[in-house]
Amino acid sequence: MINFKPILAGAVLALATGMTALPAAAETPANMLVIANRIDDITTLDPAQSFEFAGSDVSRNVYGKLVNFDPLDLTAGYQPDLAESWTVSEDGRTITFTMREGVTFHSGNPVTAADAEFSLRRVIILNKTPAFILTQFGFTPENVSETIVADGNTLSITTDKRYATSFVLNCLTATIGGIVDMKTVMEHEVDGDMGNTWLATNTAGSGAYSVQSWKPNESVTLVSNPDFYLGAPAMERVIVRHIQESATQRLLLEQGDIDVARNLNPEDISGITGVDGIDVDSELRGRLMYISLNQAHPVLSKPEVREAIKYLIDYEGMQDSFLRGQYTIHQNFLPATYLGAIDDAPYSLNVDRAKELLAAAGVEGLEIEVGVREAQERIEIAQSFQNTMALAGIKVNITVGTAKQILGRYRARELDVYLGAWGPDYPDPHTNAGTFAYNPDNSTEAGATGLLAWRNSWDTGGLTEMTAAAVVEGDRDVRAQMYGDIQRKFLEISPFAVMFQKIEQTGRRSNVQNLGLGGAITAVSYWPVTK
């Protein structure tokens, strides 16, 4: 069964019956960008805790980092941002950043090395879900006073061993690398939380925008920072509206009530293609759609059952129908364009093979629950999964909820099966290898909710050790081969069925220029946008 409530049924009915003639609306103001997007996954605005897609979009525009990406030239890799330069020690363990002078936070306070020290230490001490991006370098609450140190206008970070410098810097481009205004944040500290409660709904950055308001499941409103060091943004206000339904997003775009629609399904993309005043952009993203099986489940943990389920997914059927143009088949954890990515795709719908595997495992009459957030394409994938699983005698009950509800159960290891998406946190292969194929402590007490392997109670069958070796390999070609080997073994033994890589198709009013969605490696940037 499917548990969800109808959403915006009236709007969908109006479109289905041809009742689309609503009063014409004026175009959005020339200095305002209005976007329709699904933003119900935002749970906090604190860069030390935010770990969801829509939250990354907000953080990207609010917080400067030591290093960052040029939104108009992502191929150039990381670039200086709040740090204007850096040096590396002879042993490769210490990177010393020289801070850019003259940059201020939204409060007017200067951005200093002390703020950077506070921000990175704060990530480690709070130890929220994304903290592993930094703790993997050996930083702990006990040693940060010696390993993350400000001295005048410089900040030095010292890792537990030598890593490729590019790997460390790539990690600092993640959301948790956002530098917060120490003075403002600590003015709002409550019970030693280092401002975490206040930053959940407020911002204290130095980026192109600050958050004026966030209404969960409704909207986020950003206002421009006229003192942004790269220049005041042309869009003085950015409003991101939570619009769940593709049909409603399309209607608003056609009327001119919004400038950008980010969640249009293939039918609505087809409907606006060629329409005067509207353009369609397609961009390969790093986001992967996957199904994962809880290895604490006595049946789902059987190797034959894991393999059988991978043969009970209609990859081609979904790609060529309701996902048309927006997802491409991809069956491993490294997205295309990443170092070491492979295109092996050995699985296709094969019910007879799945039945053979289930019989070998002695499985008959299995009933399982799959959790999925209330997004149209994900529900459709779940329904397809439900139908094809039934062909082999497996009953699937679909539970649909908000992103917060479903993710909460997944992170608590409560779901039999989770159907969701995963996006890289930084442009290095370890970003996905370190979560899909790495789990050094599978105990419940470890609480490693940021690791997908841990969420699925999977000890990785030797891939943890292979991943640990790959992340310290200095030779680029050898490292790429190591990740290829990891992925081939992952295909065979993992409880993950990676299915698709996202192609984001965006409807955009033609007068909106320079909107970069971030490709496979980062989030959307609003400050270069003009009309």
C-alpha positions as CSV (number, residue, x, y, z in Angstrom):
1,M,0.0,0.0,0.0
2,I,1.0,3.6,-0.5
3,N,0.7,6.0,2.5
4,F,0.5,9.6,1.4
5,K,-2.0,12.5,1.1
6,P,-3.0,14.1,-2.1
7,I,-1.1,17.4,-2.6
8,L,-2.4,20.4,-4.7
9,A,-5.0,18.1,-6.2
10,G,-7.0,21.2,-7.4
11,A,-4.1,22.5,-9.4
12,V,-3.4,19.1,-11.0
13,L,-7.1,18.7,-11.8
14,A,-7.3,22.1,-13.4
15,L,-4.4,21.2,-15.7
16,A,-5.8,17.8,-16.5
17,T,-9.2,19.3,-17.6
18,G,-7.6,22.2,-19.5
19,M,-8.5,24.8,-17.0
20,T,-5.2,26.7,-17.2
21,A,-6.5,30.2,-18.0
22,L,-5.6,32.0,-14.8
23,P,-5.3,35.8,-14.7
24,A,-2.1,36.9,-16.3
25,A,0.7,38.0,-13.9
26,A,3.3,40.6,-14.4
27,E,6.9,39.4,-14.8
28,T,9.0,39.2,-11.7
29,P,11.0,42.4,-10.9
30,A,14.2,42.9,-12.8
31,N,16.2,42.7,-9.5
32,M,14.5,39.6,-8.1
33,L,14.9,35.9,-8.9
34,V,12.0,33.6,-8.1
35,I,12.5,29.9,-8.2
36,A,10.2,26.9,-7.7
37,N,11.9,24.0,-6.1
38,R,11.3,21.2,-3.6
39,I,12.9,22.4,-0.4
40,D,11.1,20.2,2.2
41,D,14.5,18.5,2.9
42,I,15.9,21.6,4.6
43,T,16.2,20.8,8.3
44,T,18.7,23.4,9.4
45,L,20.6,26.4,8.0
46,D,23.7,25.7,10.2
47,P,26.6,24.9,7.8
48,A,28.0,22.6,10.5
49,Q,24.8,20.5,10.3
50,S,23.1,21.1,7.0
51,F,23.4,18.0,4.8
52,E,20.6,18.0,2.3
53,F,20.3,19.2,-1.3
54,A,18.2,22.3,-0.9
55,G,20.1,23.3,2.2
56,S,23.3,23.1,0.3
57,D,21.9,25.6,-2.2
58,V,21.2,28.1,0.6
59,S,24.6,27.6,2.2
60,R,26.5,28.0,-1.1
61,N,25.1,31.5,-1.5
62,V,25.4,32.6,2.2
63,Y,28.7,31.4,3.4
64,G,32.2,32.0,2.1
65,K,34.8,29.2,2.4
66,L,38.6,29.1,2.5
67,V,38.4,27.7,-1.1
68,N,35.5,27.5,-3.4
69,F,34.4,27.0,-7.0
70,D,33.9,29.7,-9.7
71,P,30.3,29.1,-10.7
72,L,31.1,30.3,-14.3
73,D,34.1,28.0,-14.6
74,L,33.7,24.8,-12.6
75,T,36.3,23.0,-14.7
76,A,39.0,25.2,-13.1
77,G,38.6,23.3,-9.8
78,Y,38.8,24.9,-6.4
79,Q,39.9,28.5,-6.2
80,P,40.9,31.0,-3.5
81,D,37.9,32.4,-1.7
82,L,38.2,33.7,1.9
83,A,41.8,32.5,1.8
84,E,43.7,34.3,-0.9
85,S,46.6,31.7,-0.9
86,W,48.0,28.7,0.9
87,T,51.3,26.8,1.4
88,V,51.9,23.1,2.2
89,S,54.5,21.8,4.6
90,E,57.3,19.6,3.4
91,D,55.8,16.5,5.1
92,G,52.4,17.3,3.3
93,R,50.4,17.3,6.6
94,T,50.0,21.0,7.3
95,I,48.3,23.5,5.0
96,T,48.6,27.2,6.0
97,F,46.1,29.6,4.6
98,T,46.6,33.3,4.3
99,M,43.2,35.1,4.7
100,R,41.9,37.6,2.3
101,E,41.9,41.1,3.9
102,G,39.0,43.6,3.7
103,V,36.2,41.0,3.6
104,T,33.3,41.5,6.1
105,F,30.5,39.4,7.4
106,H,26.9,40.5,6.9
107,S,27.1,41.9,10.5
108,G,29.9,44.2,9.4
109,N,32.5,42.3,11.5
110,P,35.7,41.5,9.6
111,V,36.4,38.0,8.4
112,T,39.5,36.8,10.2
113,A,41.6,33.7,10.6
114,A,40.1,33.4,14.1
115,D,36.7,33.1,12.5
116,A,38.0,30.3,10.3
117,E,39.6,28.6,13.2
118,F,36.3,28.8,15.2
119,S,34.2,27.5,12.3
120,L,36.3,24.5,11.5
121,R,36.8,23.6,15.2
122,R,33.1,24.0,15.7
123,V,32.3,21.4,13.1
124,I,34.5,18.9,15.0
125,I,33.2,19.7,18.4
126,L,29.5,19.7,17.5
127,N,30.0,16.5,15.5
128,K,26.8,16.7,13.5
129,T,26.0,14.4,10.6
130,P,28.4,15.9,8.0
131,A,31.3,16.3,10.4
132,F,32.9,13.1,9.0
133,I,34.0,15.1,6.0
134,L,36.6,16.7,8.3
135,T,37.0,14.1,11.1
136,Q,38.3,11.7,8.4
137,F,41.6,13.7,8.6
138,G,42.1,12.8,12.2
139,F,40.6,16.0,13.8
140,T,38.9,15.3,17.2
141,P,37.4,17.6,19.9
142,E,40.5,16.8,21.9
143,N,43.1,17.8,19.4
144,V,41.6,20.7,17.4
145,S,43.3,23.3,19.6
146,E,46.6,22.0,18.2
147,T,45.6,20.9,14.7
148,I,43.4,23.9,13.6
149,V,45.2,27.0,14.7
150,A,44.9,30.7,13.8
151,D,48.0,32.9,14.0
152,G,47.5,36.5,13.0
153,N,46.2,36.5,9.4
154,T,46.9,32.8,8.8
155,L,45.2,29.6,9.6
156,S,47.0,26.2,9.7
157,I,45.4,22.8,9.6
158,T,47.4,19.7,10.3
159,T,46.1,16.3,9.3
160,D,46.9,13.0,11.0
161,K,48.9,11.8,8.0
162,R,49.8,12.9,4.5
163,Y,46.9,13.1,2.1
164,A,46.8,14.5,-1.4
165,T,46.5,18.2,-1.0
166,S,43.7,18.3,-3.6
167,F,41.7,15.9,-1.5
168,V,41.9,18.1,1.6
169,L,41.0,21.2,-0.3
170,N,38.1,19.6,-2.1
171,C,36.7,18.6,1.3
172,L,36.9,22.3,2.4
173,T,34.5,23.2,-0.5
174,A,31.7,21.2,1.2
175,T,28.9,22.9,3.1
176,I,30.7,22.3,6.4
177,G,33.6,24.5,5.1
178,G,31.4,27.6,5.5
179,I,33.0,30.2,7.7
180,V,30.7,31.7,10.3
181,D,30.9,35.0,12.1
182,M,32.3,33.9,15.5
183,K,31.2,37.1,17.4
184,T,27.6,37.0,16.2
185,V,27.3,33.3,16.6
186,M,28.6,33.2,20.2
187,E,26.3,36.1,21.2
188,H,23.5,33.5,20.6
189,E,25.1,30.5,22.3
190,V,22.7,28.6,24.5
191,D,23.9,26.0,27.0
192,G,27.2,25.5,25.2
193,D,25.7,24.8,21.8
194,M,28.1,27.1,20.0
195,G,25.1,28.9,18.4
196,N,23.7,25.7,16.8
197,T,20.1,26.4,17.9
198,W,20.2,30.0,16.6
199,L,22.0,29.1,13.3
200,A,19.3,26.5,12.6
201,T,17.1,29.4,11.5
202,N,19.5,32.3,11.1
203,T,22.7,32.9,9.1
204,A,26.0,34.6,9.9
205,G,28.0,34.5,6.8
206,S,30.0,36.7,4.4
207,G,28.6,35.4,1.1
208,A,26.5,37.1,-1.6
209,Y,23.3,36.7,0.3
210,S,21.9,36.4,3.8
211,V,18.7,34.6,4.7
212,Q,15.8,37.0,5.4
213,S,13.3,34.3,6.2
214,W,12.9,30.5,6.1
215,K,9.4,29.1,6.3
216,P,9.8,25.3,6.4
217,N,8.0,23.6,3.5
218,E,7.0,27.0,2.1
219,S,9.9,29.3,1.1
220,V,13.4,30.7,1.6
221,T,14.0,34.4,1.0
222,L,17.5,35.6,0.5
223,V,18.6,39.3,0.4
224,S,21.8,40.4,-1.3
225,N,24.9,41.5,0.5
226,P,25.9,44.9,-1.1
227,D,29.4,44.5,0.4
228,F,30.1,41.1,-1.1
229,Y,33.8,41.1,-2.0
230,L,33.1,39.9,-5.5
231,G,30.6,42.7,-6.1
232,A,27.0,43.3,-5.2
233,P,24.7,40.7,-6.9
234,A,22.3,41.9,-9.6
235,M,19.5,39.9,-8.0
236,E,18.8,41.9,-4.8
237,R,16.3,39.3,-3.6
238,V,16.0,35.5,-4.3
239,I,12.9,33.7,-3.3
240,V,12.8,29.9,-3.5
241,R,9.2,28.7,-3.2
242,H,8.4,25.1,-2.2
243,I,6.2,23.9,-5.1
244,Q,5.8,20.1,-5.0
245,E,4.0,19.4,-8.2
246,S,5.6,19.6,-11.6
247,A,2.3,20.7,-13.2
248,T,2.0,23.7,-10.8
249,Q,5.7,24.7,-11.4
250,R,5.1,24.7,-15.2
251,L,1.9,26.8,-14.9
252,L,3.7,29.4,-12.7
253,L,6.6,29.5,-15.2
254,E,4.3,30.0,-18.2
255,Q,2.5,32.8,-16.4
256,G,5.7,34.6,-15.5
257,D,5.1,34.2,-11.7
258,I,8.4,32.5,-11.3
259,D,11.7,32.7,-13.2
260,V,12.9,29.1,-12.8
261,A,11.2,25.8,-12.4
262,R,13.6,23.1,-11.1
263,N,11.4,20.0,-10.8
264,L,9.6,19.6,-14.1
265,N,8.8,16.1,-15.2
266,P,9.4,14.9,-18.7
267,E,5.9,15.7,-19.9
268,D,6.0,19.3,-18.6
269,I,9.5,19.7,-20.1
270,S,8.1,18.6,-23.4
271,G,5.2,21.0,-23.0
272,I,7.4,24.1,-22.5
273,T,10.0,23.2,-25.1
274,G,9.8,25.7,-27.9
275,V,7.5,28.1,-26.0
276,D,8.4,31.7,-26.7
277,G,10.2,33.3,-23.7
278,I,11.1,30.0,-22.0
279,D,14.3,28.0,-22.3
280,V,15.1,24.5,-21.1
281,D,18.6,23.7,-19.7
282,S,19.9,20.1,-19.2
283,E,22.8,19.5,-16.9
284,L,24.4,16.2,-15.7
285,R,24.4,16.3,-11.9
286,G,26.3,14.2,-9.4
287,R,23.1,13.0,-7.8
288,L,22.4,9.3,-7.8
289,M,19.1,7.5,-7.3
290,Y,19.5,4.3,-5.4
291,I,17.7,1.6,-3.4
292,S,19.4,0.2,-0.3
293,L,18.7,-2.9,1.8
294,N,18.9,-3.0,5.6
295,Q,21.4,-5.8,6.4
296,A,20.0,-6.2,9.9
297,H,17.0,-7.8,8.1
298,P,17.5,-11.6,8.3
299,V,16.3,-12.1,4.7
300,L,17.6,-9.0,3.0
301,S,21.1,-9.8,4.3
302,K,21.3,-13.0,2.2
303,P,23.7,-12.5,-0.8
304,E,21.3,-14.2,-3.1
305,V,18.4,-11.9,-2.1
306,R,20.5,-8.8,-2.6
307,E,21.4,-10.0,-6.1
308,A,17.9,-11.0,-6.9
309,I,16.5,-7.6,-6.0
310,K,19.0,-6.0,-8.4
311,Y,17.5,-8.1,-11.1
312,L,14.0,-7.0,-10.1
313,I,14.4,-3.4,-11.1
314,D,13.2,-2.2,-14.5
315,Y,16.1,0.2,-15.2
316,E,15.4,0.6,-18.9
317,G,11.7,0.8,-18.6
318,M,11.9,3.7,-16.1
319,Q,14.6,5.5,-17.9
320,D,12.7,5.4,-21.2
321,S,9.3,6.3,-19.7
322,F,8.5,8.6,-16.8
323,L,12.2,9.4,-16.2
324,R,12.8,10.2,-19.8
325,G,15.5,12.8,-20.4
326,Q,16.0,13.4,-16.6
327,Y,17.9,10.3,-15.5
328,T,20.4,8.0,-17.2
329,I,21.1,4.4,-16.1
330,H,24.2,4.4,-13.8
331,Q,24.8,1.4,-11.5
332,N,27.7,2.5,-9.3
333,F,28.5,4.9,-6.6
334,L,30.9,7.3,-8.4
335,P,29.0,9.6,-10.8
336,A,30.2,10.0,-14.4
337,T,32.9,12.7,-14.7
338,Y,34.5,11.7,-11.3
339,L,38.0,10.3,-11.1
340,G,37.7,6.5,-11.2
341,A,34.1,6.4,-12.3
342,I,33.2,3.2,-14.3
343,D,30.3,2.6,-16.6
344,D,29.7,-1.1,-15.8
345,A,26.0,-1.8,-15.7
346,P,25.5,-5.6,-15.4
347,Y,21.9,-5.6,-14.1
348,S,18.7,-5.4,-16.0
349,L,15.2,-6.7,-15.3
350,N,15.4,-10.5,-15.3
351,V,12.6,-12.1,-13.3
352,D,13.6,-15.7,-14.1
353,R,17.1,-15.1,-12.7
354,A,15.7,-13.4,-9.7
355,K,13.4,-16.3,-8.9
356,E,16.3,-18.7,-9.2
357,L,18.3,-16.7,-6.7
358,L,15.4,-16.4,-4.3
359,A,14.8,-20.2,-4.5
360,A,18.5,-20.8,-3.8
361,A,18.2,-18.6,-0.7
362,G,15.0,-20.5,0.4
363,V,12.9,-17.3,0.3
364,E,9.2,-17.4,-0.3
365,G,6.5,-15.0,0.6
366,L,8.7,-12.1,1.6
367,E,7.0,-8.8,2.7
368,I,9.1,-5.6,3.1
369,E,8.6,-1.9,3.6
370,V,10.2,0.7,1.4
371,G,10.4,4.3,2.6
372,V,10.4,7.2,0.1
373,R,10.0,10.9,0.3
374,E,6.9,12.6,-1.3
375,A,8.5,13.5,-4.6
376,Q,6.8,12.5,-7.8
377,E,9.6,10.7,-9.6
378,R,10.6,8.9,-6.4
379,I,7.0,7.7,-5.8
380,E,6.9,6.5,-9.4
381,I,10.2,4.6,-9.0
382,A,8.8,3.0,-5.8
383,Q,5.7,1.9,-7.6
384,S,7.7,0.4,-10.5
385,F,9.8,-1.4,-7.9
386,Q,6.7,-2.6,-6.1
387,N,5.3,-4.0,-9.4
388,T,8.5,-5.8,-10.5
389,M,9.1,-7.2,-7.1
390,A,5.6,-8.7,-7.1
391,L,6.6,-10.6,-10.3
392,A,8.9,-12.7,-8.1
393,G,6.4,-13.0,-5.2
394,I,7.8,-10.2,-3.0
395,K,5.2,-7.9,-1.5
396,V,6.4,-4.3,-1.1
397,N,4.6,-1.8,1.1
398,I,5.5,1.8,0.2
399,T,5.6,4.4,3.0
400,V,5.7,8.0,1.7
401,G,6.6,10.9,4.0
402,T,8.4,14.1,4.1
403,A,12.2,14.1,3.6
404,K,12.7,14.7,7.3
405,Q,10.4,11.8,8.3
406,I,11.9,9.3,5.9
407,L,15.5,10.3,6.3
408,G,15.0,10.2,10.1
409,R,13.9,6.6,9.9
410,Y,16.7,5.7,7.5
411,R,19.4,7.2,9.7
412,A,18.0,5.3,12.6
413,R,18.3,2.0,10.7
414,E,14.6,1.5,11.0
415,L,13.6,0.9,7.3
416,D,13.8,-2.4,5.5
417,V,14.4,-0.6,2.2
418,Y,15.2,3.0,1.5
419,L,14.7,4.6,-1.9
420,G,16.4,7.9,-2.2
421,A,19.1,10.1,-3.8
422,W,22.7,10.9,-2.8
423,G,24.8,13.7,-4.0
424,P,28.6,14.2,-3.6
425,D,29.8,16.6,-1.0
426,Y,33.0,17.5,-2.8
427,P,34.6,16.8,-6.1
428,D,36.8,13.8,-5.1
429,P,36.1,10.1,-5.5
430,H,36.3,9.6,-1.8
431,T,33.2,11.7,-1.3
432,N,31.1,8.7,-2.4
433,A,33.5,5.8,-1.7
434,G,33.8,7.1,1.9
435,T,30.0,6.7,2.5
436,F,28.9,3.8,0.2
437,A,31.9,1.5,0.7
438,Y,33.4,2.6,4.0
439,N,32.2,1.6,7.5
440,P,35.0,1.0,10.0
441,D,32.6,0.5,13.0
442,N,29.2,-1.1,12.2
443,S,28.0,-1.0,15.8
444,T,24.9,0.8,16.8
445,E,26.9,2.9,19.2
446,A,29.0,4.3,16.4
447,G,26.1,6.4,15.3
448,A,27.8,7.0,11.9
449,T,24.6,8.4,10.3
450,G,26.6,10.2,7.6
451,L,27.8,6.8,6.2
452,L,25.3,5.1,4.0
453,A,27.0,1.7,4.6
454,W,26.4,2.2,8.3
455,R,22.8,3.3,7.8
456,N,22.3,-0.1,6.1
457,S,24.1,-2.1,8.9
458,W,26.7,-3.3,6.3
459,D,30.3,-4.1,7.3
460,T,31.3,-3.7,3.6
461,G,33.1,-7.1,3.1
462,G,36.6,-5.7,2.8
463,L,35.7,-2.5,0.9
464,T,36.5,-0.4,4.0
465,E,40.1,-1.4,3.8
466,M,40.3,-0.9,0.0
467,T,38.7,2.6,0.4
468,A,41.2,3.5,3.1
469,A,44.1,2.6,0.8
470,A,42.7,4.5,-2.2
471,V,42.3,7.8,-0.3
472,V,46.0,8.1,0.5
473,E,47.3,7.0,-2.9
474,G,49.3,9.8,-4.4
475,D,49.5,8.6,-8.0
476,R,46.4,9.8,-9.8
477,D,46.2,6.9,-12.4
478,V,46.8,4.2,-9.7
479,R,44.2,5.8,-7.5
480,A,41.6,5.9,-10.4
481,Q,42.3,2.1,-10.9
482,M,41.8,1.4,-7.2
483,Y,38.4,3.1,-7.3
484,G,37.5,1.1,-10.3
485,D,38.3,-2.1,-8.4
486,I,36.3,-1.0,-5.4
487,Q,33.2,-0.3,-7.6
488,R,33.4,-3.7,-9.4
489,K,33.4,-5.5,-6.0
490,F,30.7,-3.1,-4.8
491,L,28.5,-4.2,-7.7
492,E,28.7,-7.8,-6.7
493,I,28.4,-7.7,-2.9
494,S,26.8,-4.5,-1.7
495,P,23.2,-4.1,-0.4
496,F,22.9,-1.0,-2.7
497,A,21.2,-1.0,-6.1
498,V,22.4,2.2,-7.7
499,M,20.0,2.9,-10.6
500,F,20.4,6.3,-12.2
501,Q,22.4,9.5,-12.4
502,K,20.4,12.7,-12.5
503,I,20.1,15.0,-15.6
504,E,18.6,18.1,-14.2
505,Q,16.2,19.7,-16.8
506,T,15.3,23.2,-15.7
507,G,12.6,25.5,-17.2
508,R,13.9,29.1,-17.3
509,R,12.5,32.4,-18.4
510,S,14.7,33.4,-21.3
511,N,15.7,36.7,-19.8
512,V,17.4,34.9,-16.9
513,Q,21.1,34.5,-17.6
514,N,24.1,32.9,-15.9
515,L,22.2,30.6,-13.7
516,G,24.7,27.8,-12.9
517,L,23.2,24.7,-11.2
518,G,26.7,23.5,-10.2
519,G,27.2,20.5,-12.5
520,A,28.2,17.2,-10.7
521,I,30.3,18.9,-8.1
522,T,28.6,21.7,-6.3
523,A,25.3,23.6,-5.6
524,V,23.5,26.4,-7.4
525,S,24.9,29.9,-7.4
526,Y,22.6,32.9,-7.5
527,W,25.1,35.8,-7.4
528,P,26.2,35.7,-11.1
529,V,22.5,35.8,-12.3
530,T,21.3,38.7,-14.4
531,K,18.1,39.5,-16.2
